[in-house]
Amino acid sequence: MKAGSNFEKVLAAGHFAVTGELGPPQSNNIEVVKKKAGFLKGNIDAVNITDNQTSIVKMSSIAAAAICIQQGLEPVFQMTCRDRNRIAMQSDIFGASALGCLNMLCLSGDHPNFGNQKTSKKVFDIDSIQLIALAKRLRDERKLLDQEKQFNSELKLFIGGAGNPFSRPFEFRALRLAKKVMAGADFVQTQCVYDMERFRDWMKAVRDLGLHEKCYILAGVAPLRSADMAAYMAANVPGIVIPDGIMKRMNSVPKDKAGEEGIKISIELIEEIRQVEGIKGIHLMAIEWEHRAGEIIERAGLLPRPKVE
Amino acid sequence: MVKAKLKPLEEIFGMIRSYKKILTLSCGGCVSVCMAGGQREGMELTLELVEFFRQNRLDAEFTHYTMERQCNPEYLFDAEEIVREADCVISTACGAGVQYIAESHPSKPVFPALNTLFIGIDRDVGLYEERCRTCGDCKLGYTGGICPITRCSKSILNGPCGGTHFSDGSCEIDREIPCAWNDIFERLKSQGRLENILTVHPPSIWMDQAQRTMVQYGFEERYRKKE
């Protein structure tokens, strides 16, 4: 056990894991976090807390993660390389750990150009793969970057990275995942999967490299709420590919039935994803739809969540 | 070479409007090559400022002079007298040139006419592309001659991030900007050098944290600090 978190135990016990996602509010409003946590609690094994996603200022991921712990929901706190140099990163990992966070996801982070602070100075002191290596060094060697002196406490951390099967260069995407595993990733959560054919190809390349045996891979699933959302994501969000078949289905139903169609598609995708060799769980990104997450997970046959010791 | 672009006229006017004897000091170096602050551009700027002052009913005497280089002591003397006679200097050099003139004439207000943008290449006449951020720890050896610090919008060393567009391999921030790491991959692959990016490259040793001074090889003895 790297951290002994519920999430890690579920995976280690061989259960098909389910993680969720919680976007902190664009304010200091604790009630929003509590409410969203309430929807997710009991339906998932752990919840990812996004770190100023799309570069829009939100409540700190570590603070929201700590609130989730108080609510009895285990967090995976996300850390991007966009806003912190290596001093702040290591300091925040210490802080998050002290607050009881056991799972961490290391990301590059969306560029500031997307958000509401476009003229800020981007940091990117180190990259997401270097962040994984840094976190592993803190945990396994109890050493800061470039420092040989050990600190004298134990740091438990289950370290994750993102995988993207749907970006160019396709040929390099599994090889880049190998670099994350090499750096120390214990688990990987992928970008939202809609294109099963390409996802299966990517997983084949991942298996050929033996990566599915070196880290736990969870496939990203994001329910489409409307045809407009699908069209927007396909056109604008890098790393998202929505096949024509799914677009047609979203367009073929009346607006008020689109959400239900999106959920149906998600459930079918989860069913197909479970058949892919080497996949150990799903990461459900019900963005601003946390209240529907439980229903999706239940209809996918993934409730109740396992109790592990 | 260094690439720069003229500031808005209003901004320049705002800096110099209270002065009566104004010298526009052009530079014959890089800014001349990129057509931002050479002799011709300096003359044009002077004429435009004369007109701007006239429209704003302000009186000032303008002079224009072009130095060979504003970043080199060899050429300082050429402009010494003309600078001394002016109330203020509006320099069309890069940031380095402006500072060197200001340092050489500490009692004289020296203002920048340009925004210094980057070290880049001349794609065509009047069209320039950034290529180097002077990080001080050149990575081009393992990246197929494509700079990840400059060309990747996140300056990452183990790219590409997940933001490369599916359809055209462009960067997540702009469809017009090709993903540097997609290009690095393609070039290394075509040269049979993919192994260069299959290992984890360690964090950068950032050299730009404090002002740098460089002593060229062969000159160590000459500039050795006295104990």
Interface residues (C-beta under 8 A of the other chain):
Chain A: C81 R82 R86 S108 G109 D110 H111 N113 F114 K122 F124 D125 I126 D127 S128 I129 Q130 A133 L134 L145 A162 N164 F166 S167 R168 P169 E171 F172 L175 R176 A178 K179 M182 A183 Q191 P238 G239 I240 V241
Chain B: S153 K154 S155 I156 L157 N158 G159 P160 C161 G162 G163 T164 H165 F166 G169 E172 I173 D174 C179 N182 F185 E186 K189 L194 L198 T199 V200 H201 P202 P203 S204 W206
